[in-house]
């Protein structure tokens, strides 16, 4: 038999899932299994307690509330996963990045510093996904303890527009930065992460951009979303 040529190797390679891809699949599966098992544990446990205490209306009501809260948590996990399962291409439209930054800030209870580009950049994206993803990131930063200062900024760099969300909380390690956008990743001294940062990476990938993370000086976390400019918003 002859040696396989380059075309043969290329065709064979198309069926191979890259190791990074497999790691991402495992991380997602592990995280989803853990979260859903927690939800099911709460539901089953409280349903059992409610059944044992049928004679006490107050106790039954308390257990039913816990079941409802757990079910809502499970539904939220499914909602976030469904966002990652769609490309959002049909909903993409041109929006002002400055307006998007304002919308993110308006959804927060914590005061946020805002620094917007003088020239208002316009980008094409799924506004619904963008609002949800960026608000999730901002809320994650605001939830860091002790209370932190959070800043949202936009600027133009060549033909690209950048939206930055940063805080002055604990700085991530170099190892943490390499896995920051993986599903259900873990950061020391910060709140639990499910899919908040993954959704931002999904948003960037779907709309021709990219996302990056860096440690701030002297400390803090910075998330940078970069998207191509399609025109100038008026």
C-alpha positions in Angstrom: 0.0 0.0 0.0 1.2 3.5 -0.8 1.8 6.2 1.8 -1.1 8.5 2.6 -0.8 11.8 0.9 -1.4 15.2 2.5 -5.1 15.3 1.4 -5.6 11.9 3.1 -4.1 13.2 6.3 -6.2 16.4 6.1 -9.4 14.4 5.6 -8.5 12.1 8.5 -7.8 15.1 10.7 -11.2 16.6 10.3 -12.7 13.8 12.4 -10.4 14.4 15.4 -11.6 16.6 18.2 -8.8 18.7 19.6 -7.7 18.0 23.2 -8.7 21.5 24.2 -12.1 20.8 22.8 -12.4 17.6 24.8 -11.4 19.4 27.9 -14.0 22.0 27.4 -16.6 19.2 26.9 -15.5 17.5 30.1 -15.6 20.8 32.0 -19.1 21.6 30.8 -20.4 18.1 31.5 -18.8 18.0 34.9 -20.3 21.4 35.8 -23.7 20.7 34.5 -23.9 17.3 36.3 -22.7 18.9 39.6 -25.2 21.8 39.4 -28.2 19.6 38.3 -27.4 17.1 41.0 -27.4 19.9 43.6 -30.8 21.0 42.3 -32.3 17.5 42.3 -30.9 16.9 45.8 -32.7 20.0 47.2 -36.0 19.0 45.4 -35.9 15.4 46.5 -34.9 16.2 50.1 -37.5 18.9 50.6 -40.2 16.8 48.9 -39.4 14.0 51.4 -39.6 16.4 54.4 -42.9 17.9 53.2 -44.3 14.3 53.0 -43.2 13.6 56.5 -44.7 16.8 57.9 -48.1 16.9 56.1 -49.8 17.7 59.4 -48.0 21.1 59.6 -49.1 23.5 56.9 -46.3 25.9 57.8 -43.6 23.3 57.4 -45.0 22.0 54.1 -45.1 25.6 52.8 -41.5 26.1 53.8 -40.4 22.9 52.0 -42.4 23.7 48.9 -40.7 27.2 48.7 -37.3 25.4 48.8 -38.5 23.1 46.0 -39.7 26.0 43.9 -36.4 27.9 44.4 -34.4 24.9 43.4 -36.6 24.4 40.3 -36.0 28.1 39.4 -32.3 27.6 39.7 -32.4 24.6 37.5 -34.4 26.5 34.9 -31.8 29.3 34.9 -29.1 26.8 34.2 -31.0 25.5 31.3 -31.7 29.0 30.0 -28.0 29.8 30.0 -27.1 26.5 28.3 -29.7 27.2 25.6 -28.0 30.6 24.9 -24.8 28.7 24.2 -26.6 26.3 21.9 -27.7 29.1 19.5 -25.6 31.2 17.2 -27.8 34.3 17.3 -27.1 35.1 13.7 -30.8 35.8 12.9 -31.0 38.3 15.7 -27.8 40.2 15.0 -28.1 43.9 14.3 -26.0 47.0 14.4 -26.0 48.6 17.9 -24.1 51.4 19.7 -21.5 50.0 22.0 -21.8 53.0 24.2 -25.6 52.4 24.6 -24.8 48.8 25.4 -22.5 49.9 28.1 -25.2 52.1 29.6 -27.7 49.3 29.5 -25.3 47.0 31.4 -24.6 49.7 34.1 -28.4 50.4 34.5 -29.0 46.8 35.4 -26.6 46.9 38.4 -27.4 47.9 42.0 -23.7 48.7 42.7 -22.3 52.1 41.6 -20.1 51.7 38.6 -17.6 54.1 37.0 -18.3 54.6 33.3 -15.8 55.8 30.7 -17.1 55.9 27.2 -15.5 56.6 23.9 -16.1 60.1 22.5 -16.7 58.6 19.1 -19.5 56.2 19.6 -18.6 52.8 18.0 -21.2 50.6 16.4 -21.0 46.8 16.2 -23.1 44.0 14.9 -24.3 41.5 17.5 -27.2 39.8 19.1 -28.3 42.5 21.5 -30.3 40.1 23.8 -27.2 37.8 24.2 -24.9 40.7 24.6 -27.0 42.3 27.4 -27.4 39.0 29.2 -23.7 38.0 28.9 -22.2 41.4 29.9 -24.6 42.0 32.7 -23.8 38.6 34.1 -20.1 39.5 34.0 -20.6 42.8 35.7 -22.8 41.3 38.4 -20.1 38.6 39.0 -17.5 41.4 39.5 -19.8 43.4 41.8 -20.5 40.3 43.9 -16.8 39.9 44.8 -16.1 40.3 48.5 -14.8 42.5 50.0 -16.8 45.1 48.0 -14.9 46.2 45.0 -14.9 49.2 42.6 -16.2 48.3 39.2 -15.5 50.2 35.9 -17.1 49.8 32.5 -15.4 51.5 29.5 -15.5 51.6 25.7 -12.8 52.7 23.3 -11.8 52.4 19.6 -8.6 50.8 18.5 -8.2 50.9 14.7 -11.1 49.2 13.1 -12.1 47.5 16.4 -14.3 48.5 19.3 -13.5 47.4 22.8 -15.7 47.1 25.8 -13.9 46.6 29.1 -15.4 45.6 32.5 -12.9 45.5 35.4 -12.7 45.7 39.2 -10.1 46.1 41.9 -10.8 42.8 43.6 -8.4 39.8 44.0 -6.1 39.3 41.0 -6.4 35.9 39.2 -3.3 33.7 38.9 -1.7 32.9 35.6 -3.2 29.5 35.7 -6.6 30.8 36.4 -6.4 33.2 33.5 -5.8 30.3 31.1 -9.1 28.7 32.0 -11.1 31.8 32.8 -13.7 31.4 30.1 -14.2 27.6 30.5 -17.6 26.6 31.8 -17.9 26.4 35.6 -14.3 27.4 36.1 -13.0 28.3 39.6 -11.3 31.5 40.8 -9.8 31.8 44.3 -11.4 34.5 46.6 -14.2 35.1 44.1 -17.9 34.0 43.8 -18.8 30.7 42.2 -18.8 30.9 38.4 -21.2 28.9 36.2 -21.5 30.2 32.6 -21.1 34.0 33.0 -17.7 34.3 31.4 -18.3 31.5 28.9 -21.3 33.5 27.5 -19.0 36.5 26.8 -16.6 34.2 24.9 -19.6 32.8 23.0 -20.8 36.3 22.1 -17.4 37.3 20.8 -16.9 34.1 18.7 -20.4 34.4 17.1 -19.8 38.0 16.0 -16.2 37.9 14.6 -14.5 39.3 17.8 -12.5 37.9 20.7 -12.5 38.2 24.4 -9.5 38.4 26.8 -8.8 38.6 30.5 -6.0 40.2 32.4 -5.0 41.0 36.0 -5.2 44.7 36.8 -2.5 46.7 38.6 -2.1 46.7 41.6 -4.9 44.1 41.7 -8.1 43.2 40.1 -9.7 41.5 37.1 -10.2 43.0 33.6 -12.5 41.4 30.9 -12.0 42.9 27.4 -14.5 42.2 24.6 -13.3 43.3 21.2 -15.6 43.5 18.1 -15.2 44.8 14.6 -16.7 48.2 13.9 -19.3 48.2 11.2 -19.8 52.0 11.1 -20.1 55.0 13.4 -23.3 55.3 15.4 -24.9 58.7 15.0 
